[in-house]
Amino acid sequence: MKTLVTYMTKTGNTKRIAEAIYGEITGEKDIKDIKDVSNLEGYDLVFVGFPVMQFNVPENVTKFVSENVAGKNVAFFMTHAVPEGTPAIHSWTCSCTDLAASGNYLGIFGCQGELAQAIIDMLSKSDDPQMKAFAEMGPSTKGQPDESRVQKAREFAKEIQAKVQ
Ligand SMILES: Cc1cc2nc3c(=O)[nH]c(=O)nc-3n(C[C@H](O)[C@H](O)[C@H](O)COP(=O)(O)O)c2cc1C
């Protein structure tokens, strides 16, 4: 059994979760930036990770999954600035189940990730009240994902792998 952990990251949070998942997986395995993956040939299980951006799954991730997931066991992981339990998270989860429709969807893990200071600074200057409110939430995300979240990601990895063994 061969597993791929692939991810997109802008500021390192999703990569941290990717590495935790990768560390927990047994058997043959690879970890790669999604930019470096051309197809999923040879993999029995794939974890796809991304940061939520503009209230959505990033377009390159959507494209990659919809083009490659047919017939594959796939699980997702995401990081987002909003706290776990925020209603919007449900729609990102649904986007992933939809994206994986031609594959075998195994589950999704999500956790809070720190909003980079440069983004907080940029959004604070926005005229859009939604963006401003988002910027105000930024400081409360500092240090995420913390060790307890990383540990949950490890547990998720084990649960998913157990589903395909
Ligand atoms: C351009 C941009 C847009 C973002 N949009 C959202 C968003 O809509 N909802 C959210 O919860 N977080 C949003 N975030 C926060 C990121 O999802 C979060 O900081 C994530 O952990 C970043 O992951 P990374 O370090 O792997 O890039 C956004 C971040 C950036 C840079």
The ligand as a Gaussian input file, in Angstrom:
#p B3LYP/6-31G(d) Opt

LIG

0 1
 C       -5.464000      35.356000       0.771000
 C       -5.960000      34.609000       1.966000
 C       -7.325000      34.356000       2.093000
 C       -7.808000      33.668000       3.221000
 N       -9.136000      33.413000       3.320000
 C       -9.606000      32.742000       4.414000
 C      -10.991000      32.467000       4.564000
 O      -11.790000      32.783000       3.690000
 N      -11.406000      31.819000       5.681000
 C      -10.544000      31.438000       6.669000
 O      -10.993000      30.871000       7.667000
 N       -9.220000      31.669000       6.540000
 C       -8.735000      32.311000       5.455000
 N       -7.403000      32.557000       5.332000
 C       -6.511000      32.097000       6.399000
 C       -5.794000      30.823000       6.029000
 O       -6.705000      29.826000       5.584000
 C       -5.059000      30.270000       7.248000
 O       -4.191000      31.248000       7.780000
 C       -4.285000      29.024000       6.878000
 O       -3.881000      28.358000       8.040000
 C       -3.064000      29.349000       6.035000
 O       -2.453000      28.149000       5.721000
 P       -0.972000      28.088000       5.132000
 O       -0.064000      28.623000       6.201000
 O       -0.749000      26.643000       4.874000
 O       -0.945000      28.901000       3.900000
 C       -6.904000      33.231000       4.233000
 C       -5.540000      33.473000       4.072000
 C       -5.074000      34.153000       2.962000
 C       -3.593000      34.382000       2.837000

